[in-house]
Amino acid sequence: MVRKQLYIEEQQERALKSKAKALGVSEAELVRQALNGVLKEEIQIRPAETSLLESLLHQADEIAKTYQFAKNERFDRQALYEEDDRQNRF
């Protein structure tokens, strides 16, 4: 085997530890298995921009799950479109 070092994000570190523990394997073994999966399936690594966008969208989804609207707060889609039209006319 060849020793490699890499940097991962803190959330990846937590997820890696948790998954390895749940599966009963070492973190290194889990990384090797993931790498084998990528190499065998010839999956293209996404550009950094795509990963950043996906990360942003994921964070937005998480925020949306916890956001609480006021009881009397309602949205009328058509009214929002009309308001947007009025604002964009000028």
N, C-alpha and C positions, 0 to 999 in steps of 0.2 A: 504494500500500500504506500501511497504517496501522501504526505502531509500537506494540507492546504489551509490557508487562513482566509477568512472573508468577514466583511462587516455586514451586520443585519440590523434592522430597526428594532427598537425595544419591544414593540408589539409582536414582532416576529419571534423574538427571543422567548417571550412569555408563551406564545402559542406553540412554539417548538417544544419547550419544556413540558407543557401540558399534554400535547399529543404523544410525545415519546413515552411519558409516564403512563398514559391511558393504554397505549399499545404494548407496554412492557419491553420497549427497546431503548437503546441509547439514542441520544440526540444525533450523534454521528451516523448511526445506522439509518435513522429516519431521513437525514439529509442525503445519504447515498441512495436510498430507495427512491426519493423524489427525483434526484438527478438521473437515475436510471430510467425512470418513467419519461422524463423529458427527452432524453437522448434516444430512447427506443421508439418513441412515437414521433420523433422529428418535429416536435412542436416548436414553432418560431417564438423566440423571446420577443415580447412586445416592446416597442420603443418606450423610453422613459416617459415621454409625454402621455402616452396612453395609460401607463401605470399611475401617473399622477392624477389624471382625470378620473380614473376608476376609484382611486383613493378618495378624491374629493366627493364624488357621487356617493360613495359608501358612507362617508362622514355625514353628508347631508341627509341620507336616509336614517342614520342613527339619531340625528337631532330631531328629525321629523317624527320619529317614534315616541319621543319623550315630550314633545311640545304639546301643551294643553291650551286649547282655545277657550276663551271666555264663554260662559253659558249662552249669552245672547249674541255671540259672534257667528254670523252666517255669511256665506259667500254665494253670490249669484253670478255664475260664469258669464252670462250675457251682459250683465251690468258692468262687469270688469272689462270685457272687450270694448263696450261702448265708451267707458271712461278712458281706456287706452287710446281709442280712436280720437276722442276729443283732445287729449293731451298731445297727440302726434300731429294734429292739424296745424298747430301754430308753431 
